[in-house]
Amino acid sequence: MAMPGPGADGHSVNGHAVETPEIDGHSVTWQTPEGHANGRLVFPPGFTWGSASAAYQIEGATTADGRGASVWDTFAHAPGNVRGGDTGDIACDAYHRYREDVALMASLGLNSYRFSVSWPRVQPGGRGAANQKGVDYYRQLLDELAEHCIAGALTLYHWDLPQELQDAGGWAARDTALRFADYASMLADALGDRVRHWITLNEPQVVASHGYRSGEHAPGLHDPDAATAATHHLLVAHGLATTAIRAAVPDASVGITLDLHPVRLLGDARPDVLHQAALITDADLNGMYLEPVLRGRYPEHASKALLPPGSLIRSGDMAAIGQPVDFIGVNYYSSAYLRAGDADDLRRNESTPRCGLPGVVEYSPDWLERTAMGWLVDADGLYELLMKLSKDAPGLPLFITENGCAAEDYVNPEGLVNDPERVRYLHQHLAAAARAIEDGVNLAGYFVWSLLDNFEWGWGYQKRFGIIFVDYATQHRIPKSSAHFYAGVVRANAVPALP
């Protein structure tokens, strides 16, 4: 049975008091459906409303029921890798509290939940027979979701590679892509009767760049050659897994989730140089994964240092990578800005450009807000990104599979968590999404990042992205003002027009 949602006065979510949110000083008032033409941006019927999560960030129970070690277990336990020495050993304890969390989703009116499977939980060493207790956990989660009329959208890989596979080379080794295809086939056989939407990989660009090149993420390598190999093998894994899922579940809807960043130019000085810089930056940030998936080729403008060498690319690889997908998942957080400048004499808010061209700098505009992560708040960038992607892949369904912000959240003396920054952020970005739909984008759904505060990778528990506050000492969940706001959007299938 679903938990009660907000009442008519809009001050309760799952039994917790939540103040009516304000946007730019004005309280939000929800109209009846008949009033959608009066100051609201309406989403199409059947729109998917959900929240997103990742296994290592929420599940905890890292040694329970036969789960094997992942690269993030190893990385987080190594001193100095994660702020405060935090690990995902307990996280939000979702492994034991999934029923409570599903009830929270139901109380918000969500109709979909994007979650990831912990590869080492269902296949401890990344190869061989399934760990049945791990598979049973995801069966039970999906059954609980179904009881509340919430569809599961399953991500096969959200960064928790089995450590045994990393010991054998990780994503720098082609064999990992083959093991991933076996894993995908195993899960499709086990869960295909419960899942229609399958996401192969989450943000492979981050895996290669942060995990293998810069070392900020697991496995913590600083190896450019391994990073370029990982790029190709992740994409091969996507292609092989797509084939495997479709073989086991013929009516499956299969896609990939990419972190995408519109590249925006400021000023009209040196337009030719800026244009070339934009082509390179867009290829490096977006095209390196998007173009192989959509076109079966690597982008011609990409930096040579990022492109996989021809020796890695075998016959049939690009065709497998470029086979048609059923949708693209978009993770959007911020834009990249370029302007004319001197990288050898950086000014305030300037940084060295990724494109490497002289006379260009990346810039963080003063007029844009920043989140607690220091990321630019740029809802217009989301609109621009969706419009461009719609032109690059006409008719292909798009899902915003992650969007949200970190904020400095705390429980006030009344026991409430008011997060006006996040309410404003969600309002702006949902309005941008609605505008894109009005202008012809085939946007099929939106998943807020995230339902719960959780383990934020290298930042540990110091950054909170959830619309539900988690007291990590007690595991008590408290819906924030943003949860109430989002529930209002979901129930109305509309967002108030921006002031």
C-alpha positions as CSV (number, residue, x, y, z in Angstrom):
1,M,0.0,0.0,0.0
2,A,1.3,3.4,-0.9
3,M,2.1,5.9,1.9
4,P,0.0,9.0,1.9
5,G,1.2,11.9,-0.2
6,P,0.8,15.6,0.4
7,G,-2.6,16.7,1.6
8,A,-4.7,19.5,0.2
9,D,-2.6,22.0,2.1
10,G,0.6,20.6,0.7
11,H,2.4,20.5,4.1
12,S,3.0,16.7,4.6
13,V,5.1,14.2,2.8
14,N,5.1,10.6,4.2
15,G,4.0,11.9,7.5
16,H,6.7,14.6,7.8
17,A,5.9,18.3,8.0
18,V,7.3,20.2,5.1
19,E,7.0,24.0,4.7
20,T,5.5,25.2,1.4
21,P,8.5,26.1,-0.7
22,E,9.1,29.6,-2.0
23,I,10.7,30.6,-5.3
24,D,12.3,34.0,-5.4
25,G,10.3,35.0,-2.4
26,H,6.9,33.8,-3.7
27,S,5.0,30.8,-2.3
28,V,4.2,28.2,-5.0
29,T,0.4,27.6,-5.4
30,W,-0.6,24.6,-7.4
31,Q,-3.5,24.9,-9.8
32,T,-6.1,22.3,-10.7
33,P,-5.5,20.5,-13.9
34,E,-8.0,22.7,-15.6
35,G,-5.9,25.7,-14.9
36,H,-2.8,24.5,-16.7
37,A,-3.0,27.3,-19.2
38,N,-2.8,29.8,-16.4
39,G,0.9,30.2,-15.6
40,R,2.0,26.6,-15.9
41,L,4.2,24.6,-18.2
42,V,2.5,21.3,-18.8
43,F,4.3,18.0,-19.6
44,P,2.8,15.4,-22.0
45,P,0.5,12.6,-20.8
46,G,2.4,9.5,-19.7
47,F,5.6,11.5,-18.9
48,T,8.0,9.5,-16.7
49,W,8.7,11.0,-13.3
50,G,11.4,9.4,-11.2
51,S,14.4,9.6,-9.0
52,A,17.8,8.1,-9.6
53,S,20.4,6.3,-7.5
54,A,23.6,4.3,-7.7
55,A,24.2,1.0,-5.8
56,Y,27.5,1.9,-4.1
57,Q,26.2,5.3,-3.1
58,I,23.1,4.0,-1.2
59,E,23.1,0.3,-0.6
60,G,25.8,-0.3,2.1
61,A,26.0,-4.0,3.2
62,T,29.2,-4.3,1.2
63,T,30.0,-7.8,2.7
64,A,26.5,-9.1,3.1
65,D,25.1,-12.2,1.4
66,G,28.1,-13.1,-0.7
67,R,28.8,-9.7,-2.3
68,G,32.3,-9.3,-3.6
69,A,34.6,-6.3,-3.4
70,S,34.4,-3.5,-6.0
71,V,36.9,-1.0,-7.1
72,W,35.1,1.6,-5.0
73,D,35.4,-0.5,-1.9
74,T,39.2,-0.7,-2.4
75,F,39.5,2.9,-3.4
76,A,37.5,4.3,-0.5
77,H,39.4,2.3,2.0
78,A,42.7,3.6,0.9
79,P,43.8,6.6,3.0
80,G,43.5,10.0,1.4
81,N,41.2,9.0,-1.5
82,V,37.8,10.2,0.0
83,R,37.2,13.2,2.1
84,G,36.9,12.4,5.8
85,G,37.9,8.8,5.2
86,D,34.3,8.0,4.3
87,T,33.3,4.7,2.7
88,G,30.2,3.2,1.3
89,D,30.2,0.4,3.8
90,I,26.9,1.6,5.3
91,A,25.9,4.5,3.1
92,C,22.0,4.8,3.3
93,D,21.6,1.1,4.2
94,A,19.2,0.8,1.3
95,Y,20.0,-2.9,1.1
96,H,18.0,-3.3,4.3
97,R,15.7,-0.2,4.0
98,Y,14.5,-0.5,0.4
99,R,10.9,-0.9,1.4
100,E,11.0,2.4,3.3
101,D,12.6,4.1,0.4
102,V,10.1,2.8,-2.1
103,A,7.3,4.0,0.1
104,L,8.9,7.4,0.1
105,M,8.9,7.4,-3.7
106,A,5.3,6.4,-3.8
107,S,4.4,9.2,-1.4
108,L,5.9,11.6,-3.9
109,G,3.8,10.2,-6.7
110,L,6.8,8.9,-8.7
111,N,6.2,6.3,-11.4
112,S,9.7,5.2,-12.1
113,Y,12.9,4.6,-10.2
114,R,16.3,4.5,-11.9
115,F,18.7,2.3,-9.9
116,S,21.9,0.5,-10.6
117,V,22.8,-3.1,-9.9
118,S,26.0,-3.7,-8.0
119,W,27.9,-6.0,-10.3
120,P,29.9,-7.7,-7.4
121,R,26.7,-8.3,-5.5
122,V,25.3,-10.5,-8.3
123,Q,28.6,-11.8,-9.6
124,P,31.2,-11.3,-6.9
125,G,34.3,-11.8,-9.1
126,G,32.8,-10.4,-12.3
127,R,32.6,-13.8,-14.0
128,G,31.0,-17.2,-13.5
129,A,27.7,-18.2,-11.8
130,A,25.3,-15.7,-10.3
131,N,25.2,-15.0,-6.6
132,Q,21.6,-15.9,-6.1
133,K,21.2,-13.9,-2.9
134,G,22.3,-10.8,-4.7
135,V,19.9,-11.5,-7.6
136,D,17.1,-12.1,-5.1
137,Y,17.7,-8.6,-3.6
138,Y,17.0,-6.9,-6.9
139,R,14.0,-9.2,-7.6
140,Q,12.6,-8.1,-4.2
141,L,13.3,-4.4,-4.9
142,L,11.6,-4.7,-8.3
143,D,8.6,-6.5,-6.8
144,E,8.3,-3.8,-4.1
145,L,8.4,-1.1,-6.8
146,A,5.7,-2.9,-8.7
147,E,3.5,-3.1,-5.6
148,H,3.5,0.7,-5.6
149,C,3.0,1.0,-9.4
150,I,6.6,2.2,-9.9
151,A,8.6,0.9,-12.9
152,G,12.2,0.0,-12.4
153,A,14.8,1.5,-14.9
154,L,17.9,-0.6,-14.4
155,T,21.5,0.6,-14.9
156,L,23.9,-2.2,-15.4
157,Y,27.0,-0.3,-14.5
158,H,27.4,2.7,-12.3
159,W,31.1,2.5,-11.6
160,D,31.4,-0.4,-9.2
161,L,33.6,-2.8,-11.2
162,P,34.4,-6.1,-9.4
163,Q,37.9,-5.8,-8.0
164,E,38.9,-9.1,-9.4
165,L,38.3,-7.7,-12.9
166,Q,40.3,-4.6,-12.1
167,D,43.2,-6.8,-10.9
168,A,43.1,-8.4,-14.4
169,G,43.4,-5.0,-16.1
170,G,39.9,-3.4,-15.6
171,W,38.5,-1.4,-18.4
172,A,41.9,-1.1,-20.0
173,A,41.6,-4.8,-20.8
174,R,39.3,-5.9,-23.6
175,D,38.3,-9.0,-21.7
176,T,36.3,-6.8,-19.2
177,A,33.9,-5.9,-22.1
178,L,33.3,-9.6,-22.7
179,R,32.7,-10.2,-19.1
180,F,30.2,-7.3,-19.1
181,A,28.3,-8.9,-21.9
182,D,28.0,-12.1,-19.9
183,Y,26.9,-10.1,-16.9
184,A,24.3,-8.3,-18.9
185,S,22.9,-11.6,-20.3
186,M,22.8,-13.1,-16.8
187,L,20.8,-10.2,-15.5
188,A,18.5,-10.0,-18.5
189,D,17.6,-13.7,-18.0
190,A,17.1,-13.1,-14.2
191,L,15.2,-9.8,-14.3
192,G,13.9,-9.4,-17.8
193,D,10.4,-10.3,-16.7
194,R,10.4,-7.3,-14.3
195,V,12.4,-4.6,-16.3
196,R,11.7,-3.0,-19.6
197,H,14.1,-0.1,-19.6
198,W,17.8,-1.0,-19.5
199,I,20.7,1.4,-19.3
200,T,24.1,-0.2,-20.1
201,L,26.5,2.3,-18.7
202,N,26.4,5.5,-16.6
203,E,28.7,8.3,-17.7
204,P,31.5,6.2,-19.2
205,Q,33.4,9.4,-19.8
206,V,33.8,9.9,-16.1
207,V,35.0,6.3,-15.7
208,A,37.8,6.8,-18.2
209,S,38.7,10.4,-17.4
210,H,38.4,10.3,-13.6
211,G,39.2,6.7,-12.9
212,Y,42.0,6.0,-15.3
213,R,43.5,9.4,-16.3
214,S,43.2,11.8,-13.4
215,G,42.9,9.2,-10.6
216,E,40.1,11.2,-8.8
217,H,37.8,8.2,-8.8
218,A,38.3,4.4,-8.5
219,P,40.5,2.7,-9.5
220,G,42.6,5.8,-9.0
221,L,45.0,5.4,-12.0
222,H,47.1,8.2,-13.7
223,D,47.6,6.4,-17.0
224,P,46.6,8.1,-20.3
225,D,47.0,4.9,-22.3
226,A,44.8,3.0,-20.0
227,A,42.2,5.8,-20.2
228,T,42.0,5.7,-24.0
229,A,41.8,1.9,-23.9
230,A,39.0,2.2,-21.2
231,T,37.1,4.6,-23.5
232,H,37.0,2.0,-26.3
233,H,36.3,-1.0,-24.2
234,L,33.5,0.7,-22.3
235,L,31.9,1.5,-25.6
236,V,32.4,-2.1,-26.8
237,A,30.9,-3.3,-23.6
238,H,27.8,-1.1,-24.3
239,G,27.4,-2.6,-27.7
240,L,27.9,-6.2,-26.6
241,A,25.5,-5.7,-23.7
242,T,22.9,-4.2,-25.9
243,T,22.9,-7.2,-28.1
244,A,22.8,-9.6,-25.1
245,I,19.9,-7.9,-23.5
246,R,17.9,-7.9,-26.7
247,A,18.6,-11.5,-27.2
248,A,17.2,-12.4,-23.8
249,V,14.4,-9.8,-23.6
250,P,13.2,-9.0,-27.2
251,D,10.9,-6.2,-26.1
252,A,13.5,-4.5,-23.9
253,S,14.1,-0.8,-24.4
254,V,17.9,-0.4,-24.2
255,G,19.9,2.9,-24.0
256,I,23.0,4.5,-22.4
257,T,23.4,7.4,-20.0
258,L,25.9,10.1,-20.9
259,D,27.0,13.2,-19.0
260,L,26.6,16.0,-21.5
261,H,27.7,19.6,-21.3
262,P,26.7,22.3,-23.9
263,V,29.7,24.4,-25.0
264,R,28.8,28.1,-25.0
265,L,30.8,31.0,-26.4
266,L,31.2,34.4,-24.8
267,G,32.1,37.6,-26.7
268,D,33.0,38.1,-30.3
269,A,36.7,38.5,-30.1
270,R,38.7,35.9,-32.2
271,P,35.5,34.2,-33.5
272,D,37.5,31.7,-35.7
273,V,39.6,30.5,-32.8
274,L,36.6,30.3,-30.5
275,H,34.7,28.3,-33.1
276,Q,37.5,25.8,-33.4
277,A,37.9,25.6,-29.6
278,A,34.2,24.9,-29.3
279,L,34.4,22.1,-31.9
280,I,37.2,20.4,-30.0
281,T,35.7,21.0,-26.5
282,D,32.3,19.6,-27.6
283,A,34.0,16.6,-29.2
284,D,36.1,15.9,-26.1
285,L,33.2,16.4,-23.6
286,N,30.3,15.0,-25.5
287,G,31.2,13.5,-28.9
288,M,33.7,11.0,-27.7
289,Y,30.9,8.8,-26.5
290,L,27.8,10.2,-28.2
291,E,29.1,10.0,-31.7
292,P,30.2,6.3,-31.6
293,V,26.7,5.4,-30.1
294,L,24.8,7.5,-32.7
295,R,27.0,7.2,-35.7
296,G,29.4,4.3,-35.1
297,R,32.5,6.5,-35.3
298,Y,34.8,8.7,-33.2
299,P,34.5,12.5,-33.6
300,E,36.9,14.0,-36.1
301,H,37.5,17.1,-33.9
302,A,38.4,15.2,-30.7
303,S,41.8,15.8,-29.2
304,K,44.2,13.1,-30.5
305,A,45.3,12.3,-26.9
306,L,41.8,11.1,-26.1
307,L,41.1,9.0,-29.1
308,P,41.6,5.2,-28.8
309,P,44.5,4.0,-31.1
310,G,43.5,2.0,-34.2
311,S,45.3,-1.0,-32.7
312,L,42.5,-1.3,-30.2
313,I,39.6,-1.2,-32.7
314,R,38.8,-4.6,-34.1
315,S,36.6,-5.5,-37.0
316,G,32.9,-5.1,-36.0
317,D,33.6,-3.0,-32.9
318,M,32.1,0.3,-34.3
319,A,29.1,-1.5,-35.8
320,A,28.3,-3.1,-32.4
321,I,28.8,0.3,-30.6
322,G,26.7,2.1,-33.2
323,Q,23.7,-0.2,-33.3
324,P,20.5,1.7,-32.8
325,V,19.6,2.5,-29.2
326,D,16.0,2.9,-28.0
327,F,16.8,6.1,-26.0
328,I,19.5,8.3,-24.8
329,G,19.8,9.1,-21.1
330,V,21.1,12.6,-20.4
331,N,22.8,13.5,-17.1
332,Y,23.0,17.3,-17.0
333,Y,24.6,19.5,-14.3
334,S,26.4,22.4,-16.0
335,S,27.7,24.0,-19.2
336,A,31.2,24.8,-20.4
337,Y,31.9,28.4,-21.4
338,L,34.7,29.6,-23.6
339,R,36.0,33.1,-24.3
340,A,39.1,34.8,-25.7
341,G,41.9,35.0,-23.1
342,D,45.5,34.1,-22.2
343,A,45.9,30.7,-20.6
344,D,49.4,31.8,-19.4
345,D,47.9,34.8,-17.5
346,L,44.6,33.5,-16.1
347,R,42.2,36.0,-14.7
348,R,39.4,35.6,-12.1
349,N,37.0,32.7,-13.0
350,E,39.2,31.6,-15.9
351,S,40.9,28.2,-16.3
352,T,43.1,26.5,-18.8
353,P,41.0,25.3,-21.8
354,R,40.6,21.6,-22.4
355,C,41.0,22.2,-26.1
356,G,44.6,23.3,-25.7
357,L,44.3,26.1,-28.3
358,P,46.1,29.4,-27.6
359,G,44.1,32.6,-27.1
360,V,41.1,30.7,-25.5
361,V,40.2,30.2,-21.8
362,E,37.3,28.4,-20.1
363,Y,35.3,30.8,-18.0
364,S,32.8,30.6,-15.1
365,P,30.4,33.6,-15.6
366,D,29.9,35.8,-12.5
367,W,26.2,36.2,-13.2
368,L,25.4,32.5,-12.8
369,E,24.8,30.9,-9.4
370,R,26.9,28.0,-8.2
371,T,25.9,24.9,-6.3
372,A,27.6,23.6,-3.2
373,M,29.9,21.7,-5.6
374,G,30.9,24.9,-7.2
375,W,29.1,23.9,-10.4
376,L,27.4,26.6,-12.5
377,V,23.6,26.7,-12.3
378,D,22.6,27.1,-16.0
379,A,19.1,25.9,-16.9
380,D,19.3,27.5,-20.3
381,G,22.2,25.1,-21.0
382,L,19.8,22.2,-20.5
383,Y,17.4,23.6,-23.0
384,E,20.2,24.2,-25.5
385,L,21.5,20.7,-24.9
386,L,18.2,19.0,-25.5
387,M,17.5,21.0,-28.6
388,K,20.9,20.1,-30.1
389,L,20.6,16.5,-29.2
390,S,17.1,16.3,-30.7
391,K,18.5,17.6,-34.0
392,D,21.5,15.2,-33.9
393,A,19.1,12.2,-33.2
394,P,15.7,13.1,-34.7
395,G,12.8,11.3,-33.0
396,L,15.0,9.4,-30.6
397,P,13.4,9.4,-27.1
398,L,15.5,11.3,-24.5
399,F,15.3,10.9,-20.8
400,I,16.9,13.3,-18.3
401,T,18.4,10.5,-16.2
402,E,20.1,12.8,-13.7
403,N,19.6,16.4,-12.8
404,G,20.0,18.0,-9.4
405,C,22.3,20.0,-7.1
406,A,24.2,19.8,-3.9
407,A,23.2,22.3,-1.2
408,E,24.2,23.1,2.4
409,D,21.2,21.3,4.0
410,Y,20.5,21.0,7.7
411,V,17.6,20.1,10.0
412,N,16.2,23.3,11.6
413,P,14.9,23.5,15.2
414,E,11.4,22.6,14.0
415,G,12.8,19.3,12.5
416,L,12.4,20.6,8.9
417,V,14.9,20.7,6.1
418,N,14.3,23.8,3.9
419,D,16.4,23.9,0.8
420,P,15.2,26.9,-1.3
421,E,18.4,26.7,-3.5
422,R,17.4,23.3,-4.6
423,V,13.8,24.2,-5.1
424,R,14.9,27.1,-7.3
425,Y,17.3,24.9,-9.2
426,L,14.7,22.2,-9.9
427,H,12.1,24.8,-10.9
428,Q,14.5,26.4,-13.4
429,H,15.6,23.1,-14.9
430,L,12.1,21.6,-15.1
431,A,10.9,24.8,-16.8
432,A,13.7,24.5,-19.3
433,A,12.8,20.8,-20.0
434,A,9.2,21.8,-20.5
435,R,10.2,24.6,-22.9
436,A,12.3,22.0,-24.9
437,I,9.2,19.7,-25.2
438,E,7.1,22.7,-26.4
439,D,9.8,23.3,-29.1
440,G,9.7,19.7,-30.4
441,V,12.1,17.7,-28.3
442,N,11.0,14.1,-27.7
443,L,11.7,14.2,-23.9
444,A,10.1,11.2,-22.3
445,G,11.0,11.5,-18.7
446,Y,12.9,13.2,-15.9
447,F,14.8,11.5,-12.9
448,V,15.8,13.8,-10.1
449,W,19.3,13.3,-8.7
450,S,18.8,12.1,-6.1
451,L,16.1,10.7,-3.9
452,L,18.4,10.4,-0.9
453,D,21.5,12.2,0.4
454,N,24.2,9.6,-0.2
455,F,27.9,8.8,-0.5
456,E,29.1,11.4,-3.1
457,W,32.2,9.5,-4.4
458,G,35.4,11.4,-3.5
459,W,33.5,13.9,-1.5
460,G,32.2,11.3,0.9
461,Y,29.2,12.4,2.9
462,Q,30.1,16.1,2.8
463,K,27.9,16.9,-0.2
464,R,24.1,16.4,-0.1
465,F,22.2,16.0,-3.4
466,G,19.0,14.4,-2.1
467,I,15.5,15.7,-1.9
468,I,15.3,13.5,1.2
469,F,17.6,14.3,4.0
470,V,19.5,11.3,5.6
471,D,20.7,11.4,9.1
472,Y,23.6,9.0,8.6
473,A,23.9,8.3,12.3
474,T,20.3,7.0,12.7
475,Q,19.4,6.5,9.0
476,H,16.3,8.6,9.6
477,R,14.9,10.1,6.4
478,I,13.4,13.6,6.3
479,P,11.8,14.9,3.1
480,K,13.1,18.4,2.3
481,S,11.1,21.3,0.9
482,S,12.4,20.2,-2.6
483,A,10.6,16.9,-2.1
484,H,7.3,18.7,-1.6
485,F,8.0,20.9,-4.6
486,Y,8.9,17.9,-6.8
487,A,5.8,16.0,-5.6
488,G,3.7,18.9,-6.7
489,V,5.2,19.0,-10.1
490,V,4.7,15.2,-10.5
491,R,1.1,15.2,-9.3
492,A,0.2,18.2,-11.5
493,N,2.3,16.9,-14.5
494,A,3.3,20.6,-14.8
495,V,5.7,23.1,-13.4
496,P,4.8,26.7,-12.5
497,A,6.0,29.2,-15.0
498,L,9.1,31.1,-13.9
499,P,8.5,34.6,-12.5
